[in-house]
Each structure stands twice: as structure tokens, then as C-alpha cells.
Amino acid sequence: MTQTLPNPDGLLAEDLPGPAARVPRPVGTVLVTGAASGLGRAVAAAVTAAGGRALLVDRVPVADGPEGSLSTVADLGDTAAAEDAIRALVERAGGVDAVVTAAGTDRCGGLGDVPAAEWEQVVRVYLFGTAAVIRAALPALKESRGRIVTVASTLGLRALPDATAYCASKFGVVGMTRALATELAGEVGVTLLVPGGMATAFFDGRPDQYKPGPDARLNDPADVAEAVVFALTRSNGCELREMVVCQSTEPSWP
């Protein structure tokens, strides 16, 4: 079952007097997409280390997840199937306290050079897939007064050439998250995470021109994951609406 704070009277923490309003939330049961590698894997580990339970979602099986975790396979590019998989996983877990949408993909190149199907797949995974995961988990999140952390990018605020699919999808995540925070205010907490470049497999297999340079300094995804857990555990009524987490020499921010 989910691990939310006991509150038999149904009061919000901000309605309570004194120090009780500042009690950190337990991390609880957290659904993480892209959990097989990179930031998603780091978030799942950080959630578990903080005493929570991770629900792992990826397009490939996650065979070595943290202790106590549950998992499912879902391709976020197929939104209908993804919603079915998310609902089934949440039901199997007995509910959910938070969702972190860390799944990722990319296809670099000029707009005229990238095949339309590959370009659109990037948008489907990042934007439509993020919406599908949240939509499927939303009834349970409202029941637990839970939290959502969407993962955008510094390139969701600043555009670069040969990254039209990535920028389109990440700019979309920024706009959707800001609208969602307004829509769900007082019901579900919403945080927009804007990470800079991280030392993950995300850049593997790319042409050299689209890889970080030899002197590039990238964030450890574990550091970003700790920031995610911090956002998830703020007391009820306190939200980190937006946070940029990047290496001190990140060239794409500000």
C-alpha cells in the first residue's frame, strides 16, 4: 500500500497549526519511467534509499531493480498500451504517491534530414508519453494527494540547431507541466525538473558531432535524483514548482 502520512480528518498540512505543517512527507511509492538506466535508474535507487518503494517502467525489462520494487514493460510511444500498463502496475502496488517521468530518447539532425517517423517518435515518447503516464496514474495520485515530477531539459528553455524534435518535445513538457501545476493546485503537487547534461548512456551511439566534447563536465544522475527526492518529500502545501539542476559549468544554462 502507499505510505502517506496518516490524516484521519482529511486536513491538509497547511490547515494545521504550528510545526505539524512542516513535517516532511515520506517518499512513499514512486512510479519511475525510464527506470532501466540513466536518471530513471538513479531515481529508483534514491527513492529506495530514502525508505520508499519504486515502481519501475521501461521499454525493456528491469531485471535488477531495487529491493521491494515492482516493474512493468511499456513503450511510451504507444500511449494507449502505456496507459494500460501504468494502471495495471498502480493497481498491483495498491496505489502510488508520486510519478517521475524520466524516460528518454532522441534523434539528432536537421529537420529535413530526420525521417518523419523518427522525429515524431521523440515527441511521442517525451510529450505524449509523459501525458499518458500522468493521466493513467492521476486518480491514484489525487487519492494520495501525491506528487508529479516531469523531466524537461535546459533545451526545453533554450533551443539549439539539429535538435528540433528534442526541443519541440521538451518545450512541450515545460508548457504542459506549468499548465498542470495550475490545474492540479491543492490536489497534486507538480514539479518541473530542468536537468542539464548528465553522464548517462543517452549520448551513446550518436555521431561525434552530437556528443559532448572531450572536456565536457556532466552531472552525475545520482545528484539529480537526490534533488528529485527532496522535491517529493516537502511537507504538504510546500512545492518546488520548478528546479534547474546542472553541472556548475553547464553551457546550455542560462
Backbone as CSV, one residue per row, in Angstrom:
resi,resn,N_x,N_y,N_z,CA_x,CA_y,CA_z,C_x,C_y,C_z
1,MET,0.838,-1.193,0.000,0.000,0.000,0.000,0.880,1.253,0.000
2,THR,0.271,2.379,-0.340,1.032,3.622,-0.333,1.397,4.018,1.082
3,GLN,2.369,4.899,1.208,2.937,5.239,2.509,2.756,6.730,2.797
4,THR,1.532,7.224,2.755,1.284,8.628,3.017,1.093,8.874,4.499
5,LEU,1.186,10.139,4.900,1.030,10.484,6.302,-0.397,10.222,6.767
6,PRO,-0.585,9.682,7.974,-1.939,9.486,8.487,-2.638,10.823,8.681
7,ASN,-3.899,10.890,8.273,-4.643,12.132,8.358,-6.131,11.808,8.382
8,PRO,-6.623,11.268,9.484,-7.989,10.773,9.520,-9.044,11.844,9.301
9,ASP,-8.720,13.106,9.553,-9.701,14.176,9.388,-9.686,14.779,7.988
10,GLY,-8.777,14.300,7.140,-8.714,14.797,5.777,-8.205,16.216,5.646
11,LEU,-7.479,16.715,6.645,-6.970,18.082,6.608,-5.659,18.151,5.851
12,LEU,-5.431,19.240,5.141,-4.143,19.497,4.540,-3.184,20.005,5.609
13,ALA,-1.888,19.775,5.396,-0.904,20.213,6.385,-0.945,21.727,6.589
14,GLU,-1.248,22.476,5.497,-1.265,23.916,5.663,-2.455,24.389,6.502
15,ASP,-3.437,23.506,6.734,-4.574,23.848,7.579,-4.283,23.601,9.060
16,LEU,-3.156,22.944,9.352,-2.849,22.577,10.722,-1.979,23.642,11.380
17,PRO,-2.115,23.856,12.662,-1.312,24.882,13.329,0.088,24.389,13.649
18,GLY,1.009,25.326,13.771,2.320,25.042,14.331,3.203,24.154,13.479
19,PRO,4.173,23.486,14.117,5.201,22.735,13.401,4.668,21.589,12.564
20,ALA,3.464,21.079,12.849,2.950,19.950,12.077,2.889,20.263,10.597
21,ALA,2.723,21.519,10.252,2.620,21.905,8.844,3.941,21.726,8.107
22,ARG,5.046,21.545,8.812,6.348,21.437,8.169,6.933,20.034,8.273
23,VAL,6.123,19.049,8.576,6.610,17.670,8.655,6.881,17.164,7.241
24,PRO,8.106,16.716,6.928,8.366,16.187,5.588,7.486,14.987,5.284
25,ARG,7.110,14.869,4.041,6.346,13.705,3.605,7.282,12.502,3.497
26,PRO,6.790,11.306,3.822,7.564,10.121,3.460,7.588,9.998,1.948
27,VAL,8.652,9.435,1.408,8.766,9.379,-0.050,7.686,8.472,-0.647
28,GLY,7.307,7.412,0.071,6.188,6.574,-0.358,6.490,5.717,-1.571
29,THR,5.453,5.420,-2.328,5.545,4.582,-3.519,5.639,5.484,-4.737
30,VAL,6.726,5.342,-5.494,7.032,6.271,-6.581,7.175,5.501,-7.893
31,LEU,6.374,5.867,-8.868,6.459,5.269,-10.199,7.473,6.054,-11.016
32,VAL,8.435,5.352,-11.609,9.530,5.986,-12.344,9.591,5.407,-13.746
33,THR,9.488,6.252,-14.760,9.674,5.771,-16.122,11.136,5.910,-16.528
34,GLY,11.531,5.113,-17.522,12.939,5.092,-17.920,13.827,4.514,-16.846
35,ALA,13.284,3.548,-16.090,13.949,3.085,-14.870,15.079,2.092,-15.104
36,ALA,15.298,1.671,-16.331,16.351,0.675,-16.583,17.745,1.296,-16.624
37,SER,17.823,2.606,-16.807,19.142,3.221,-16.942,19.056,4.713,-16.648
38,GLY,20.212,5.355,-16.620,20.286,6.791,-16.540,19.613,7.399,-15.327
39,LEU,18.948,8.523,-15.549,18.297,9.228,-14.453,17.201,8.391,-13.817
40,GLY,16.422,7.676,-14.616,15.361,6.850,-14.056,15.883,5.814,-13.084
41,ARG,16.954,5.169,-13.445,17.566,4.172,-12.558,18.078,4.834,-11.274
42,ALA,18.681,6.009,-11.415,19.191,6.724,-10.245,18.056,7.161,-9.328
43,VAL,16.932,7.603,-9.899,15.787,8.000,-9.087,15.229,6.801,-8.335
44,ALA,15.111,5.667,-9.007,14.604,4.464,-8.337,15.491,4.088,-7.155
45,ALA,16.804,4.179,-7.334,17.731,3.858,-6.246,17.606,4.868,-5.106
46,ALA,17.473,6.155,-5.437,17.365,7.191,-4.412,16.063,7.065,-3.630
47,VAL,14.984,6.734,-4.321,13.689,6.517,-3.658,13.802,5.382,-2.647
48,THR,14.424,4.294,-3.055,14.574,3.135,-2.177,15.466,3.472,-0.988
49,ALA,16.561,4.185,-1.239,17.472,4.566,-0.156,16.779,5.477,0.859
50,ALA,15.780,6.225,0.406,15.055,7.132,1.296,13.897,6.449,2.015
51,GLY,13.783,5.129,1.842,12.740,4.383,2.534,11.477,4.182,1.745
52,GLY,11.481,4.556,0.475,10.305,4.382,-0.364,10.351,3.095,-1.170
53,ARG,9.353,2.949,-2.009,9.269,1.794,-2.901,9.147,2.295,-4.332
54,ALA,9.910,1.708,-5.244,9.927,2.147,-6.632,9.080,1.223,-7.504
55,LEU,8.285,1.827,-8.365,7.568,1.114,-9.417,8.276,1.440,-10.721
56,LEU,8.839,0.440,-11.360,9.767,0.645,-12.463,9.079,0.423,-13.810
57,VAL,9.232,1.391,-14.701,8.646,1.308,-16.041,9.739,1.576,-17.060
58,ASP,9.844,0.689,-18.042,10.802,0.898,-19.124,10.336,0.090,-20.324
59,ARG,10.913,0.385,-21.481,10.548,-0.377,-22.679,11.270,-1.717,-22.742
60,VAL,12.224,-1.904,-21.834,12.897,-3.203,-21.697,12.709,-3.674,-20.259
61,PRO,12.762,-4.992,-20.027,12.589,-5.476,-18.650,13.680,-4.937,-17.722
62,VAL,13.283,-4.592,-16.509,14.229,-4.153,-15.482,14.410,-5.319,-14.522
63,ALA,15.472,-6.085,-14.748,15.638,-7.334,-14.013,16.320,-7.151,-12.671
64,ASP,17.023,-6.063,-12.474,17.826,-5.879,-11.259,17.415,-4.610,-10.525
65,GLY,16.115,-4.409,-10.379,15.628,-3.221,-9.693,15.903,-3.252,-8.208
66,PRO,15.700,-2.139,-7.531,15.946,-2.071,-6.088,15.046,-3.035,-5.314
67,GLU,15.471,-3.353,-4.111,14.710,-4.266,-3.258,13.297,-3.731,-3.030
68,GLY,12.320,-4.610,-3.178,10.932,-4.253,-2.946,10.227,-3.617,-4.121
69,SER,10.939,-3.394,-5.217,10.341,-2.721,-6.361,9.449,-3.657,-7.171
70,LEU,8.523,-3.075,-7.913,7.708,-3.775,-8.890,8.003,-3.158,-10.248
71,SER,7.790,-3.912,-11.317,8.144,-3.373,-12.630,7.162,-3.817,-13.699
72,THR,7.171,-3.095,-14.794,6.401,-3.452,-15.978,7.140,-2.946,-17.198
73,VAL,6.823,-3.525,-18.347,7.407,-3.099,-19.627,6.358,-2.298,-20.375
74,ALA,6.733,-1.120,-20.838,5.808,-0.279,-21.586,6.591,0.603,-22.552
75,ASP,6.108,0.690,-23.786,6.660,1.603,-24.778,5.831,2.879,-24.722
76,LEU,6.418,3.959,-24.239,5.668,5.197,-24.078,5.287,5.831,-25.404
77,GLY,5.871,5.327,-26.498,5.461,5.786,-27.816,4.098,5.255,-28.215
78,ASP,3.642,4.218,-27.554,2.305,3.655,-27.756,1.483,4.057,-26.538
79,THR,0.838,5.197,-26.604,0.251,5.783,-25.407,-0.900,4.956,-24.841
80,ALA,-1.697,4.345,-25.702,-2.819,3.549,-25.191,-2.309,2.357,-24.391
81,ALA,-1.321,1.643,-24.957,-0.750,0.496,-24.244,-0.023,0.946,-22.981
82,ALA,0.643,2.095,-23.059,1.357,2.612,-21.879,0.378,2.920,-20.747
83,GLU,-0.749,3.546,-21.064,-1.735,3.848,-20.026,-2.250,2.569,-19.380
84,ASP,-2.511,1.551,-20.186,-2.976,0.272,-19.629,-1.930,-0.315,-18.686
85,ALA,-0.656,-0.263,-19.094,0.420,-0.831,-18.276,0.578,-0.061,-16.966
86,ILE,0.470,1.255,-17.020,0.608,2.073,-15.813,-0.533,1.795,-14.846
87,ARG,-1.751,1.764,-15.348,-2.896,1.494,-14.469,-2.772,0.134,-13.804
88,ALA,-2.332,-0.878,-14.558,-2.182,-2.220,-14.000,-1.098,-2.247,-12.926
89,LEU,0.004,-1.533,-13.149,1.092,-1.514,-12.176,0.668,-0.800,-10.899
90,VAL,-0.021,0.323,-11.044,-0.500,1.057,-9.869,-1.483,0.209,-9.072
91,GLU,-2.356,-0.491,-9.766,-3.308,-1.367,-9.066,-2.571,-2.491,-8.339
92,ARG,-1.574,-3.059,-8.987,-0.804,-4.139,-8.355,-0.075,-3.642,-7.110
93,ALA,0.356,-2.378,-7.129,1.090,-1.803,-5.998,0.170,-1.342,-4.881
94,GLY,-1.120,-1.254,-5.156,-2.047,-0.769,-4.148,-2.130,0.739,-4.063
95,GLY,-1.668,1.422,-5.099,-1.708,2.877,-5.131,-0.334,3.459,-5.422
96,VAL,-0.266,4.776,-5.492,1.004,5.437,-5.791,1.002,6.822,-5.151
97,ASP,2.174,7.250,-4.671,2.334,8.548,-4.034,2.999,9.579,-4.930
98,ALA,3.694,9.120,-5.963,4.387,10.073,-6.836,4.706,9.406,-8.165
99,VAL,4.877,10.248,-9.173,5.290,9.810,-10.508,6.456,10.685,-10.948
100,VAL,7.498,10.050,-11.478,8.645,10.762,-12.037,8.830,10.279,-13.470
101,THR,8.696,11.177,-14.438,8.720,10.781,-15.854,10.114,11.017,-16.431
102,ALA,10.966,9.997,-16.325,12.373,10.141,-16.709,12.745,9.376,-17.975
103,ALA,11.772,8.812,-18.675,12.085,8.073,-19.904,12.601,9.028,-20.972
104,GLY,13.486,8.537,-21.824,14.055,9.424,-22.825,14.463,8.728,-24.106
105,THR,14.578,9.513,-25.158,15.071,9.075,-26.458,15.500,10.333,-27.203
106,ASP,16.055,10.191,-28.388,16.424,11.370,-29.167,16.719,10.953,-30.599
107,ARG,16.657,11.938,-31.480,17.068,11.766,-32.878,17.576,13.104,-33.372
108,CYS,18.898,13.220,-33.397,19.517,14.475,-33.797,19.568,14.595,-35.317
109,GLY,19.640,15.829,-35.786,19.767,16.082,-37.217,18.873,17.215,-37.655
110,GLY,19.146,17.731,-38.845,18.321,18.790,-39.391,16.905,18.317,-39.646
111,LEU,15.962,19.232,-39.580,14.556,18.864,-39.752,14.312,18.151,-41.074
112,GLY,14.975,18.602,-42.127,14.786,17.980,-43.433,15.515,16.669,-43.605
113,ASP,16.389,16.339,-42.653,17.188,15.121,-42.775,16.675,13.963,-41.931
114,VAL,15.927,14.254,-40.880,15.423,13.210,-39.989,14.091,12.697,-40.526
115,PRO,13.966,11.385,-40.775,12.687,10.852,-41.247,11.550,11.211,-40.297
116,ALA,10.384,11.506,-40.865,9.256,11.980,-40.070,8.897,11.014,-38.951
117,ALA,8.913,9.710,-39.221,8.536,8.727,-38.197,9.477,8.776,-37.009
118,GLU,10.778,8.980,-37.265,11.754,9.044,-36.184,11.621,10.351,-35.409
119,TRP,11.367,11.442,-36.111,11.164,12.746,-35.460,9.950,12.689,-34.550
120,GLU,8.856,12.140,-35.071,7.610,12.090,-34.303,7.700,11.141,-33.119
121,GLN,8.542,10.094,-33.220,8.703,9.180,-32.099,9.295,9.886,-30.887
122,VAL,10.204,10.813,-31.108,10.784,11.577,-29.997,9.691,12.361,-29.276
123,VAL,8.829,13.015,-30.045,7.740,13.786,-29.444,6.746,12.863,-28.750
124,ARG,6.479,11.706,-29.355,5.537,10.765,-28.731,6.050,10.306,-27.372
125,VAL,7.307,9.951,-27.288,7.847,9.436,-26.029,7.878,10.529,-24.971
126,TYR,8.440,11.682,-25.309,8.641,12.714,-24.292,7.355,13.428,-23.914
127,LEU,6.586,13.858,-24.897,5.419,14.692,-24.603,4.155,13.853,-24.433
128,PHE,3.785,13.089,-25.454,2.571,12.282,-25.349,2.730,11.187,-24.312
129,GLY,3.935,10.610,-24.226,4.177,9.556,-23.248,4.105,10.085,-21.824
130,THR,4.672,11.269,-21.594,4.580,11.885,-20.270,3.125,12.123,-19.890
131,ALA,2.346,12.661,-20.826,0.930,12.901,-20.558,0.189,11.598,-20.281
132,ALA,0.509,10.548,-21.027,-0.174,9.267,-20.847,0.103,8.664,-19.474
133,VAL,1.346,8.729,-19.041,1.711,8.174,-17.729,0.976,8.929,-16.619
134,ILE,0.996,10.244,-16.693,0.325,11.046,-15.659,-1.174,10.795,-15.687
135,ARG,-1.750,10.761,-16.876,-3.194,10.536,-16.995,-3.605,9.212,-16.350
136,ALA,-2.829,8.176,-16.595,-3.172,6.861,-16.050,-3.036,6.810,-14.535
137,ALA,-2.049,7.531,-14.000,-1.804,7.493,-12.552,-2.600,8.536,-11.788
138,LEU,-3.239,9.465,-12.484,-3.828,10.621,-11.825,-4.902,10.287,-10.790
139,PRO,-5.814,9.357,-11.050,-6.802,9.055,-9.996,-6.153,8.618,-8.688
140,ALA,-5.118,7.771,-8.776,-4.425,7.322,-7.566,-3.646,8.459,-6.930
141,LEU,-3.072,9.345,-7.737,-2.338,10.486,-7.198,-3.270,11.450,-6.477
142,LYS,-4.455,11.642,-7.003,-5.420,12.513,-6.317,-5.847,11.890,-4.992
143,GLU,-5.978,10.579,-4.977,-6.383,9.898,-3.744,-5.321,10.040,-2.662
144,SER,-4.055,9.972,-3.051,-2.964,10.073,-2.073,-2.462,11.498,-1.886
145,ARG,-3.059,12.460,-2.609,-2.536,13.832,-2.645,-1.040,13.800,-2.941
146,GLY,-0.731,13.124,-4.027,0.654,12.821,-4.345,1.385,13.927,-5.074
147,ARG,2.498,13.530,-5.695,3.396,14.465,-6.368,3.722,13.944,-7.769
148,ILE,3.973,14.875,-8.663,4.432,14.579,-10.021,5.714,15.361,-10.263
149,VAL,6.734,14.688,-10.797,7.942,15.372,-11.264,8.114,15.032,-12.739
150,THR,7.962,16.030,-13.596,8.240,15.820,-15.012,9.676,16.234,-15.302
151,VAL,10.278,15.557,-16.264,11.676,15.834,-16.598,11.735,16.531,-17.948
152,ALA,12.081,17.804,-17.930,12.275,18.566,-19.163,13.777,18.590,-19.465
153,SER,14.299,19.734,-19.780,15.715,19.861,-20.115,16.038,21.343,-20.228
154,THR,17.319,21.683,-20.096,17.702,23.052,-20.400,17.362,23.382,-21.856
155,LEU,17.280,22.350,-22.703,16.881,22.575,-24.097,15.363,22.615,-24.249
156,GLY,14.651,22.630,-23.145,13.236,22.960,-23.154,13.025,24.437,-22.881
157,LEU,14.129,25.150,-22.643,14.082,26.590,-22.402,14.971,27.351,-23.380
158,ARG,15.899,26.637,-23.980,16.832,27.255,-24.921,17.016,26.309,-26.101
159,ALA,16.825,26.793,-27.311,16.859,25.936,-28.494,18.248,25.879,-29.122
160,LEU,18.547,24.740,-29.746,19.788,24.548,-30.488,19.468,23.967,-31.863
161,PRO,20.341,24.171,-32.851,20.109,23.572,-34.168,20.265,22.061,-34.127
162,ASP,19.658,21.388,-35.088,19.710,19.933,-35.224,19.086,19.221,-34.030
163,ALA,18.212,19.914,-33.309,17.560,19.320,-32.143,16.072,19.686,-32.131
164,THR,15.471,19.780,-33.312,14.087,20.249,-33.371,13.130,19.291,-32.679
165,ALA,13.321,17.995,-32.841,12.414,17.037,-32.192,12.569,17.098,-30.676
166,TYR,13.797,17.105,-30.221,14.061,17.148,-28.781,13.540,18.450,-28.181
167,CYS,13.853,19.585,-28.820,13.408,20.865,-28.284,11.893,20.988,-28.332
168,ALA,11.278,20.543,-29.421,9.821,20.615,-29.514,9.171,19.844,-28.380
169,SER,9.687,18.646,-28.105,9.085,17.815,-27.061,9.354,18.387,-25.675
170,LYS,10.551,18.874,-25.429,10.887,19.394,-24.104,10.242,20.756,-23.842
171,PHE,10.163,21.619,-24.862,9.383,22.839,-24.693,7.938,22.483,-24.381
172,GLY,7.420,21.428,-25.016,6.060,20.981,-24.741,5.886,20.494,-23.318
173,VAL,6.872,19.757,-22.804,6.810,19.287,-21.417,6.795,20.469,-20.456
174,VAL,7.586,21.495,-20.748,7.592,22.680,-19.890,6.206,23.311,-19.847
175,GLY,5.607,23.538,-21.009,4.299,24.165,-21.051,3.224,23.314,-20.416
176,MET,3.243,22.019,-20.697,2.248,21.126,-20.115,2.367,21.091,-18.601
177,THR,3.584,21.042,-18.092,3.789,20.960,-16.646,3.329,22.221,-15.948
178,ARG,3.624,23.367,-16.529,3.183,24.624,-15.920,1.655,24.712,-15.899
179,ALA,1.019,24.269,-16.983,-0.446,24.265,-17.010,-1.004,23.261,-16.004
180,LEU,-0.350,22.098,-15.905,-0.816,21.058,-14.996,-0.700,21.499,-13.541
181,ALA,0.362,22.237,-13.224,0.525,22.732,-11.857,-0.631,23.644,-11.473
182,THR,-1.093,24.441,-12.407,-2.246,25.300,-12.154,-3.522,24.473,-12.036
183,GLU,-3.673,23.504,-12.925,-4.864,22.660,-12.945,-5.022,21.832,-11.677
184,LEU,-3.909,21.330,-11.143,-3.962,20.406,-10.002,-3.632,21.079,-8.669
185,ALA,-3.525,22.398,-8.658,-3.152,23.108,-7.425,-4.087,22.746,-6.282
186,GLY,-3.496,22.339,-5.160,-4.262,21.940,-3.992,-4.678,20.481,-3.989
187,GLU,-4.455,19.775,-5.109,-4.799,18.351,-5.195,-3.568,17.463,-5.321
188,VAL,-2.704,17.796,-6.266,-1.495,17.020,-6.531,-0.355,18.005,-6.741
189,GLY,0.773,17.778,-6.078,1.931,18.641,-6.260,2.604,18.375,-7.596
190,VAL,3.087,19.424,-8.248,3.715,19.289,-9.565,5.048,20.033,-9.569
191,THR,6.106,19.338,-9.966,7.439,19.922,-10.073,7.971,19.732,-11.486
192,LEU,8.485,20.782,-12.071,9.174,20.721,-13.357,10.670,20.644,-13.090
193,LEU,11.290,19.534,-13.454,12.734,19.359,-13.324,13.391,19.710,-14.649
194,VAL,14.384,20.595,-14.583,15.132,21.014,-15.768,16.590,20.619,-15.566
195,PRO,16.963,19.414,-15.979,18.356,18.996,-15.792,19.241,19.433,-16.957
196,GLY,20.493,19.668,-16.643,21.493,19.835,-17.689,22.001,18.471,-18.125
197,GLY,23.089,18.456,-18.865,23.651,17.199,-19.349,24.106,16.306,-18.212
198,MET,23.842,15.005,-18.368,24.203,14.027,-17.340,25.078,12.928,-17.940
199,ALA,25.891,12.324,-17.101,26.787,11.251,-17.533,26.013,9.940,-17.570
200,THR,25.276,9.726,-18.666,24.476,8.521,-18.855,24.728,7.975,-20.251
201,ALA,24.020,6.903,-20.584,24.138,6.311,-21.923,23.358,7.080,-22.974
202,PHE,22.743,8.202,-22.589,21.909,8.970,-23.504,22.659,9.380,-24.766
203,PHE,23.942,9.640,-24.631,24.718,10.120,-25.774,25.376,8.985,-26.567
204,ASP,25.233,7.759,-26.116,25.865,6.622,-26.801,25.262,6.432,-28.199
205,GLY,26.099,6.034,-29.135,25.615,5.705,-30.469,25.373,6.899,-31.370
206,ARG,25.632,8.106,-30.903,25.432,9.290,-31.732,26.670,9.564,-32.591
207,PRO,26.503,10.259,-33.700,27.682,10.794,-34.398,28.452,11.717,-33.452
208,ASP,29.756,11.777,-33.624,30.596,12.556,-32.709,30.154,14.011,-32.596
209,GLN,29.598,14.564,-33.667,29.217,15.978,-33.630,28.088,16.252,-32.643
210,TYR,27.353,15.197,-32.257,26.241,15.363,-31.328,26.540,14.796,-29.940
211,LYS,27.800,14.481,-29.695,28.217,14.019,-28.370,28.880,15.162,-27.610
212,PRO,28.850,15.129,-26.279,29.592,16.132,-25.508,31.068,16.075,-25.858
213,GLY,31.703,17.214,-25.857,33.118,17.265,-26.187,33.972,16.577,-25.132
214,PRO,35.246,16.327,-25.440,36.118,15.602,-24.507,36.322,16.317,-23.178
215,ASP,36.140,17.621,-23.156,36.325,18.373,-21.920,35.009,18.684,-21.212
216,ALA,33.912,18.160,-21.737,32.600,18.457,-21.148,32.488,17.847,-19.755
217,ARG,31.881,18.598,-18.852,31.647,18.115,-17.495,30.140,17.909,-17.340
218,LEU,29.764,16.671,-17.020,28.359,16.296,-16.948,27.986,15.936,-15.517
219,ASN,26.757,16.178,-15.171,26.284,15.852,-13.830,26.175,14.348,-13.625
220,ASP,26.438,13.918,-12.415,26.140,12.554,-12.005,24.628,12.449,-11.830
221,PRO,23.954,11.506,-12.497,22.499,11.412,-12.333,22.065,11.168,-10.891
222,ALA,22.947,10.620,-10.065,22.606,10.422,-8.653,22.376,11.754,-7.946
223,ASP,23.117,12.794,-8.343,22.907,14.113,-7.749,21.540,14.669,-8.134
224,VAL,21.161,14.470,-9.383,19.857,14.940,-9.844,18.748,14.145,-9.150
225,ALA,18.968,12.852,-8.973,17.975,12.009,-8.303,17.743,12.450,-6.864
226,GLU,18.795,12.872,-6.186,18.632,13.358,-4.815,17.770,14.622,-4.786
227,ALA,17.919,15.459,-5.798,17.075,16.652,-5.881,15.610,16.262,-6.090
228,VAL,15.373,15.219,-6.877,14.012,14.732,-7.097,13.398,14.271,-5.771
229,VAL,14.149,13.490,-4.997,13.632,13.005,-3.710,13.358,14.185,-2.776
230,PHE,14.216,15.196,-2.803,13.968,16.387,-1.985,12.629,17.027,-2.353
231,ALA,12.360,17.141,-3.644,11.093,17.729,-4.078,9.908,16.878,-3.632
232,LEU,10.054,15.574,-3.699,8.950,14.674,-3.347,8.626,14.693,-1.858
233,THR,9.579,15.065,-1.038,9.395,14.932,0.405,9.137,16.260,1.119
234,ARG,8.854,17.327,0.358,8.484,18.573,1.032,7.126,18.386,1.710
235,SER,6.921,19.076,2.803,5.676,18.940,3.552,4.492,19.351,2.691
236,ASN,3.332,18.806,3.006,2.121,19.139,2.264,1.909,20.647,2.254
237,GLY,1.606,21.174,1.089,1.413,22.606,0.948,2.650,23.348,0.500
238,CYS,3.820,22.681,0.546,5.071,23.270,0.062,5.518,22.507,-1.173
239,GLU,5.697,23.205,-2.279,6.085,22.551,-3.522,7.276,23.254,-4.166
240,LEU,8.167,22.472,-4.738,9.193,23.010,-5.624,8.590,22.996,-7.022
241,ARG,8.072,24.101,-7.457,7.371,24.130,-8.741,8.326,23.910,-9.915
242,GLU,9.519,24.486,-9.838,10.496,24.317,-10.914,11.897,24.296,-10.321
243,MET,12.762,23.437,-10.842,14.145,23.428,-10.381,15.090,23.044,-11.518
244,VAL,16.146,23.828,-11.666,17.213,23.553,-12.620,18.351,22.895,-11.858
245,VAL,18.784,21.729,-12.322,19.877,21.007,-11.675,20.918,20.711,-12.752
246,CYS,22.061,21.359,-12.676,23.062,21.162,-13.716,24.468,21.282,-13.138
247,GLN,25.422,20.856,-13.923,26.821,20.982,-13.567,27.191,22.457,-13.538
248,SER,28.120,22.815,-12.693,28.423,24.240,-12.483,28.903,24.946,-13.751
249,THR,29.418,24.181,-14.720,29.882,24.788,-15.966,28.971,24.445,-17.146
250,GLU,27.735,24.072,-16.876,26.779,23.701,-17.919,26.664,24.820,-18.974
251,PRO,26.983,24.526,-20.260,26.990,25.593,-21.276,25.599,25.975,-21.766
252,SER,24.589,25.111,-21.556,23.262,25.423,-22.080,22.395,26.164,-21.079
253,TRP,22.966,26.553,-19.926,22.215,27.318,-18.935,23.131,28.340,-18.280
254,PRO,22.758,29.621,-18.154,21.453,30.173,-18.583,21.453,30.465,-20.058
